[in-house]
Amino acid sequence: MPLLLLRPLVRAISWAPLAVVTLFTAALVTLADYGQPLTAGMGLVLLRVSGTLLASAAAFALVDAMSGGAQPVSHRLRQAERCLLAGGAAVAVWLGAFAYVLSRLPDGALFPVGDMLIEVGVCLGIGLAAA
């Protein structure tokens, strides 16, 4: 049953917030200190801003106009799939920004890779749970 829901849910989700934040994230990490290596502090700030905005944009996918009335599948299943679809897209965009920021750091720069991965996971979890 979950696989049958994928196609209608992909069409039902409003992808506009994620698209806007994706463009903003791309511009943000590209244009910050353009032409120069990033400092570790600037990289942290860029990734934190991007993670917070992507988590907020992913939360818009949970708005379910079909939530009223009798449904052939449970509301929880639809919401879980919406979380996976939007959350997966947000994580993919953030990982792309993360890889790009890491490529712009100078050689030998100390950067808390594991901590940043945990932080974006928490941001995404809180954003989806709050929605």
HUKAUR-V256026 format. One record per residue. N is the residue number from 0. RES is the residue in one small letter. PHI is phi in whole degrees, -180 to 180 (none if undefined). PSI is psi as a letter, one per 30 degrees, with the letter a starting at -180 (* if undefined). D_CENTER is the distance of its C-alpha to the mean C-alpha in Angstrom with 1 decimal. Layout:
N:RES:PHI:PSI:D_CENTER  N:RES:PHI:PSI:D_CENTER
This chain:
0:m:none:e:25.7  1:p:-60:e:21.9  2:l:-68:e:22.1  3:l:-69:f:24.1  4:l:-82:f:21.4  5:l:-57:e:18.7  6:r:-62:e:20.3  7:p:-65:e:21.0  8:l:-72:e:17.6  9:v:-61:e:15.9  10:r:-76:f:18.4  11:a:-80:f:18.1  12:i:-74:k:14.5  13:s:-83:j:14.1  14:w:-87:f:11.7  15:a:-59:e:12.9  16:p:-60:e:10.5  17:l:-67:e:7.5  18:a:-65:e:10.4  19:v:-64:e:11.6  20:v:-68:e:8.7  21:t:-63:e:8.4  22:l:-64:e:12.2  23:f:-64:e:12.2  24:t:-62:e:10.2  25:a:-61:e:12.6  26:a:-66:e:15.5  27:l:-63:e:14.8  28:v:-75:f:14.7  29:t:-81:e:17.5  30:l:-88:f:19.8  31:a:-67:k:19.8  32:d:49:h:23.2  33:y:-55:k:23.6  34:g:85:f:26.1  35:q:-126:l:26.2  36:p:-67:k:24.6  37:l:-81:k:22.0  38:t:-82:l:23.2  39:a:-63:e:21.3  40:g:-64:e:21.0  41:m:-67:e:19.5  42:g:-62:e:17.0  43:l:-61:e:16.0  44:v:-64:e:15.8  45:l:-61:e:13.7  46:l:-72:e:11.0  47:r:-69:e:11.3  48:v:-63:e:11.1  49:s:-62:e:8.0  50:g:-63:e:6.2  51:t:-66:e:8.0  52:l:-67:e:7.5  53:l:-66:e:3.8  54:a:-65:e:4.9  55:s:-66:e:7.9  56:a:-67:e:7.2  57:a:-65:e:6.0  58:a:-65:f:9.3  59:f:-65:f:11.2  60:a:-71:f:11.2  61:l:-84:f:13.5  62:v:-69:j:16.2  63:d:-117:j:18.9  64:a:-69:f:21.9  65:m:-97:g:23.8  66:s:-76:f:23.7  67:g:-91:k:27.4  68:g:85:a:30.4  69:a:-75:k:31.0  70:q:-128:l:28.4  71:p:-71:f:29.1  72:v:-129:l:26.2  73:s:-71:l:25.0  74:h:-62:e:22.5  75:r:-62:e:20.8  76:l:-66:e:20.4  77:r:-62:e:18.9  78:q:-67:e:16.4  79:a:-63:e:15.6  80:e:-68:e:15.0  81:r:-62:e:12.9  82:c:-61:e:10.6  83:l:-66:e:10.8  84:l:-67:e:10.3  85:a:-71:e:7.3  86:g:-64:e:5.7  87:g:-64:e:7.1  88:a:-65:e:6.0  89:a:-64:e:2.2  90:v:-65:e:4.4  91:a:-62:e:6.9  92:v:-65:e:6.1  93:w:-65:e:5.8  94:l:-64:e:8.8  95:g:-64:e:10.5  96:a:-65:e:10.5  97:f:-61:e:11.6  98:a:-63:e:14.3  99:y:-67:e:15.4  100:v:-63:e:15.8  101:l:-61:e:17.7  102:s:-71:f:19.9  103:r:-92:f:20.8  104:l:-76:k:22.0  105:p:-68:l:25.8  106:d:-60:k:27.4  107:g:82:g:27.9  108:a:-71:k:25.4  109:l:-83:k:24.3  110:f:-143:k:20.6  111:p:-79:i:19.1  112:v:-60:e:16.9  113:g:-61:e:17.0  114:d:-64:e:16.5  115:m:-68:e:13.3  116:l:-64:e:11.9  117:i:-66:e:13.2  118:e:-62:e:12.0  119:v:-69:e:8.2  120:g:-63:e:9.2  121:v:-66:e:11.2  122:c:-59:e:9.0  123:l:-65:e:6.7  124:g:-62:e:10.2  125:i:-68:e:11.9  126:g:-61:e:9.7  127:l:-71:e:10.3  128:a:-68:e:13.8  129:a:-71:f:14.7  130:a:-74:*:14.1
